[in-house]
Structure formats: C-alpha cells, structure tokens
Amino acid sequence: MPTVLVTGAGRGIGLEFARQYAAEGWRVIATIRDPAKAGELGRLPGKIEVHRLDVTDLKGMAALGRELGRESIDVLIASAGVYLARSMTPQNVDEAAWLESFRVNTIAPVALAGALLEQVRRSEGRRLVAITSRMGSIAENPGGAIAYRSSKAALNSAWKGLAASNRDVIAVVLHPGWVRTEMGGAGAPVSPEASVNGMRGVIAKLTPADSGRFLNHLGEEVPW
C-alpha cells in the first residue's frame, strides 16, 4: 500500500488530497494543528492517520520525523499555507504578517522535506511536492500581494535547490489553479476536486527528469 503525507489536511486542498488518496486505497498520513478538531478529515473513509503538527514549530517538525522514522513515504505534499496582508504596500509594511508568510509558506515546507527526506528516499515513489502558486512567478508578477508572492517565490527557489541537491528524489512545485477554497474565495473557477484530481495525475506521471520543475494542475509549465 503506497503512503502519502499531507500537511494542512484539515481543510481546502489538503483535505481534498487526503480524501482522494484515501479513496484510491492509499495510506494517508494527514497533519493538522489540532487533531481534536479534525472535523471532516476525521470522518473520511479509508486508512487515514491524523497527526498533530503546527508547521511553524520546527521542533515539532523534527519530532514528527523521528516518530515516522521507520516509515516509507511515497509522496510528501507540503500543502499548508497562508495568504496574509493582502493589501500591504511598501508604504504600509506589516512586518509580522510578512514574516509569518515566510514561516508558513517557505520555511515550513523546506523543514518538512528535511525532516522526512530519508522516509521519502526509501520509498518507491520518492516524490516531494510543494503546493505553490502562480503568484510566486517572478516573470508573471503584475504587482500587489507582496507578502504572499514573495514567500511563494522564495519557496519555488528553495524547492528547485532541494531538487538539485537531492537527485535521488523527484521534487516539484505545483500551482493548483485558482481554487474555490477559503483562501481562493467562492468566485474561483476551479473546484478543489478538479484541482487535486489534476495534481494527483501530474504527481503520478513524474519522472526523475521532471525534478525541479514548476507545473500547474494540468501538467503545464509555469514561468519562474
């Protein structure tokens, strides 16, 4: 039975990843900040294990790595993210929100990969996936959303470096589309079901030659 680990599995895209992989017969290791508030995640059918993890707690991240030390993880998906200080400008910098954006969107996924790299290496899948955003593309930056865009651009750079430094795994960043979640809003054109179904298809088809790429949920290249 293949194993997937998903952070931010309590809602949105992370929850949908847990739902779809479990429905396909995968073992799902799902992390959320408070397992006592698992809600819909706790009611999903299938082989799902819920683990406590605040992604900004690097000691907790390391502890999770030790707890899962003997496991093999075919696909690791760093899905947890925040979209803070949406209207911030250079004239009105929200330092706390900007730093928190980097803690959650950039530092946490990289620390997660580091904590669980050996578990991924020993698996058959050997896939490290970070959920990023097209808004992290420097080439396509029209301005605005400074905190979010910069944190995702930094994630993209860090993950590309991770891929270059670890040739024995396949590491990619995926743009899920503009998805109808709490973050994306009710007017977003892509459903969580369609987004995750597409990304699962992309993940399944990855080869070592794809490591280091920036792709969307349809498998299309996104400009850096």
Buried (B, 14 or more C-beta within 10 A) or exposed (E): EBBBBBBBBBBBBBBBBBBBBBEEEBBBBBBBBEBEEBEEBBEBEBEBEBBBBBBBBBEBBEBBBEEBEEBBBBBBBBBBBBBBBEEBEEEEEBEEBBBBBBBBBBBBBBBBBBBBBBBBBEBEBBBBBBBBBBBBBEEEBEEEBBBBBBBBBBBBBBBBEBBEEBEEBBBBBBBBBBBBBEBBEEEBEBBBEBBBEBBBEBBEEBEEEBBBBBBBBEBEEBEB
